[in-house]
Amino acid sequence: MNKAELIEAIATSAGLSKAQADSALNATINAIKGEMGKGGGVSLIGFGSFTVGKRAARMGRNPATNMPIKISARKVAKFSAGSDLKAIVNGEKKVTAAKKAAPKKAAKKK
Protein backbone atom coordinates (compact mmCIF):
# COMPACT_ATOMS: atom_id res chain seq x y z
CA MET A 1 0.00 0.00 0.00
CA ASN A 2 1.40 3.40 -0.94
CA LYS A 3 0.50 6.80 0.51
CA ALA A 4 -2.31 7.48 -1.98
CA GLU A 5 -3.91 4.11 -1.23
CA LEU A 6 -3.58 4.75 2.51
CA ILE A 7 -5.30 8.13 2.13
CA GLU A 8 -8.13 6.43 0.21
CA ALA A 9 -8.49 3.80 2.96
CA ILE A 10 -8.52 6.46 5.70
CA ALA A 11 -11.09 8.56 3.82
CA THR A 12 -13.39 5.55 3.30
CA SER A 13 -13.04 4.21 6.84
CA ALA A 14 -13.45 7.53 8.64
CA GLY A 15 -16.03 9.08 6.31
CA LEU A 16 -13.70 11.93 5.34
CA SER A 17 -12.91 13.53 2.03
CA LYS A 18 -9.58 12.60 0.46
CA ALA A 19 -8.29 16.11 1.19
CA GLN A 20 -9.21 15.79 4.87
CA ALA A 21 -7.65 12.32 5.07
CA ASP A 22 -4.48 13.60 3.37
CA SER A 23 -4.29 16.49 5.82
CA ALA A 24 -4.81 14.17 8.81
CA LEU A 25 -2.17 11.71 7.60
CA ASN A 26 0.37 14.48 6.93
CA ALA A 27 -0.29 16.00 10.36
CA THR A 28 0.25 12.59 12.00
CA ILE A 29 3.47 11.94 10.10
CA ASN A 30 4.78 15.44 10.87
CA ALA A 31 3.96 15.07 14.58
CA ILE A 32 5.89 11.77 14.71
CA LYS A 33 8.84 13.26 12.80
CA GLY A 34 8.86 16.34 15.03
CA GLU A 35 8.92 14.32 18.25
CA MET A 36 11.60 11.96 16.98
CA GLY A 37 13.64 14.91 15.70
CA LYS A 38 13.77 16.15 19.30
CA GLY A 39 15.01 12.72 20.40
CA GLY A 40 11.64 11.63 21.81
CA GLY A 41 9.41 8.72 20.97
CA VAL A 42 5.78 8.11 20.06
CA SER A 43 3.79 5.19 21.48
CA LEU A 44 0.51 4.10 19.94
CA ILE A 45 -0.93 1.43 22.24
CA GLY A 46 -1.63 -1.78 20.34
CA PHE A 47 0.05 -0.53 17.16
CA GLY A 48 3.65 0.12 18.17
CA SER A 49 6.31 2.57 19.26
CA PHE A 50 8.56 4.84 17.26
CA THR A 51 11.81 5.53 19.12
CA VAL A 52 15.23 7.01 18.52
CA GLY A 53 18.13 4.62 19.07
CA LYS A 54 21.85 5.25 19.21
CA ARG A 55 24.42 3.42 17.16
CA ALA A 56 27.95 3.62 18.61
CA ALA A 57 31.01 4.63 16.60
CA ARG A 58 32.87 1.65 15.23
CA MET A 59 35.60 0.57 12.89
CA GLY A 60 34.67 -0.79 9.47
CA ARG A 61 36.51 -1.81 6.32
CA ASN A 62 36.53 -0.26 2.89
CA PRO A 63 35.64 -3.26 0.70
CA ALA A 64 37.59 -1.90 -2.28
CA THR A 65 40.90 -1.32 -0.47
CA ASN A 66 40.39 -3.48 2.63
CA MET A 67 41.68 -0.53 4.69
CA PRO A 68 40.05 0.20 8.06
CA ILE A 69 37.72 3.21 8.22
CA LYS A 70 36.08 4.93 11.18
CA ILE A 71 32.28 4.92 11.13
CA SER A 72 30.89 7.72 13.30
CA ALA A 73 28.13 7.37 15.89
CA ARG A 74 24.59 7.97 14.63
CA LYS A 75 21.02 8.18 15.81
CA VAL A 76 18.62 5.78 14.09
CA ALA A 77 14.83 5.60 13.86
CA LYS A 78 13.35 2.40 15.30
CA PHE A 79 9.88 0.89 15.28
CA SER A 80 8.70 -1.80 17.64
CA ALA A 81 5.37 -3.46 16.82
CA GLY A 82 2.71 -3.53 19.54
CA SER A 83 0.90 -6.65 20.72
CA ASP A 84 -2.23 -6.11 18.59
CA LEU A 85 -0.20 -5.52 15.42
CA LYS A 86 1.90 -8.64 16.08
CA ALA A 87 -1.27 -10.70 16.59
CA ILE A 88 -2.81 -9.40 13.34
CA VAL A 89 0.36 -10.09 11.35
CA ASN A 90 0.50 -13.63 12.75
CA GLY A 91 -3.19 -14.27 11.94
CA GLU A 92 -4.14 -14.61 15.61
CA LYS A 93 -6.46 -11.61 15.49
CA LYS A 94 -8.54 -9.84 12.85
CA VAL A 95 -8.52 -6.12 12.10
CA THR A 96 -11.55 -4.47 13.64
CA ALA A 97 -13.36 -1.87 11.57
CA ALA A 98 -13.12 1.69 12.82
CA LYS A 99 -16.30 3.07 14.31
CA LYS A 100 -17.70 5.90 12.25
CA ALA A 101 -18.52 9.05 14.16
CA ALA A 102 -22.20 9.88 14.43
CA PRO A 103 -23.21 12.83 12.28
CA LYS A 104 -23.39 16.10 14.18
CA LYS A 105 -26.88 17.35 14.89
CA ALA A 106 -27.71 20.82 13.65
CA ALA A 107 -28.10 23.45 16.33
CA LYS A 108 -31.68 24.39 17.12
CA LYS A 109 -32.71 27.78 15.91
CA LYS A 110 -34.34 30.05 18.44
C-alpha positions as CSV (number, residue, x, y, z in Angstrom):
1,M,0.0,0.0,0.0
2,N,1.4,3.4,-0.9
3,K,0.5,6.8,0.5
4,A,-2.3,7.5,-2.0
5,E,-3.9,4.1,-1.2
6,L,-3.6,4.7,2.5
7,I,-5.3,8.1,2.1
8,E,-8.1,6.4,0.2
9,A,-8.5,3.8,3.0
10,I,-8.5,6.5,5.7
11,A,-11.1,8.6,3.8
12,T,-13.4,5.6,3.3
13,S,-13.0,4.2,6.8
14,A,-13.5,7.5,8.6
15,G,-16.0,9.1,6.3
16,L,-13.7,11.9,5.3
17,S,-12.9,13.5,2.0
18,K,-9.6,12.6,0.5
19,A,-8.3,16.1,1.2
20,Q,-9.2,15.8,4.9
21,A,-7.6,12.3,5.1
22,D,-4.5,13.6,3.4
23,S,-4.3,16.5,5.8
24,A,-4.8,14.2,8.8
25,L,-2.2,11.7,7.6
26,N,0.4,14.5,6.9
27,A,-0.3,16.0,10.4
28,T,0.3,12.6,12.0
29,I,3.5,11.9,10.1
30,N,4.8,15.4,10.9
31,A,4.0,15.1,14.6
32,I,5.9,11.8,14.7
33,K,8.8,13.3,12.8
34,G,8.9,16.3,15.0
35,E,8.9,14.3,18.3
36,M,11.6,12.0,17.0
37,G,13.6,14.9,15.7
38,K,13.8,16.2,19.3
39,G,15.0,12.7,20.4
40,G,11.6,11.6,21.8
41,G,9.4,8.7,21.0
42,V,5.8,8.1,20.1
43,S,3.8,5.2,21.5
44,L,0.5,4.1,19.9
45,I,-0.9,1.4,22.2
46,G,-1.6,-1.8,20.3
47,F,0.1,-0.5,17.2
48,G,3.7,0.1,18.2
49,S,6.3,2.6,19.3
50,F,8.6,4.8,17.3
51,T,11.8,5.5,19.1
52,V,15.2,7.0,18.5
53,G,18.1,4.6,19.1
54,K,21.8,5.2,19.2
55,R,24.4,3.4,17.2
56,A,27.9,3.6,18.6
57,A,31.0,4.6,16.6
58,R,32.9,1.6,15.2
59,M,35.6,0.6,12.9
60,G,34.7,-0.8,9.5
61,R,36.5,-1.8,6.3
62,N,36.5,-0.3,2.9
63,P,35.6,-3.3,0.7
64,A,37.6,-1.9,-2.3
65,T,40.9,-1.3,-0.5
66,N,40.4,-3.5,2.6
67,M,41.7,-0.5,4.7
68,P,40.1,0.2,8.1
69,I,37.7,3.2,8.2
70,K,36.1,4.9,11.2
71,I,32.3,4.9,11.1
72,S,30.9,7.7,13.3
73,A,28.1,7.4,15.9
74,R,24.6,8.0,14.6
75,K,21.0,8.2,15.8
76,V,18.6,5.8,14.1
77,A,14.8,5.6,13.9
78,K,13.3,2.4,15.3
79,F,9.9,0.9,15.3
80,S,8.7,-1.8,17.6
81,A,5.4,-3.5,16.8
82,G,2.7,-3.5,19.5
83,S,0.9,-6.7,20.7
84,D,-2.2,-6.1,18.6
85,L,-0.2,-5.5,15.4
86,K,1.9,-8.6,16.1
87,A,-1.3,-10.7,16.6
88,I,-2.8,-9.4,13.3
89,V,0.4,-10.1,11.3
90,N,0.5,-13.6,12.7
91,G,-3.2,-14.3,11.9
92,E,-4.1,-14.6,15.6
93,K,-6.5,-11.6,15.5
94,K,-8.5,-9.8,12.9
95,V,-8.5,-6.1,12.1
96,T,-11.6,-4.5,13.6
97,A,-13.4,-1.9,11.6
98,A,-13.1,1.7,12.8
99,K,-16.3,3.1,14.3
100,K,-17.7,5.9,12.3
101,A,-18.5,9.1,14.2
102,A,-22.2,9.9,14.4
103,P,-23.2,12.8,12.3
104,K,-23.4,16.1,14.2
105,K,-26.9,17.3,14.9
106,A,-27.7,20.8,13.7
107,A,-28.1,23.5,16.3
108,K,-31.7,24.4,17.1
109,K,-32.7,27.8,15.9
110,K,-34.3,30.0,18.4
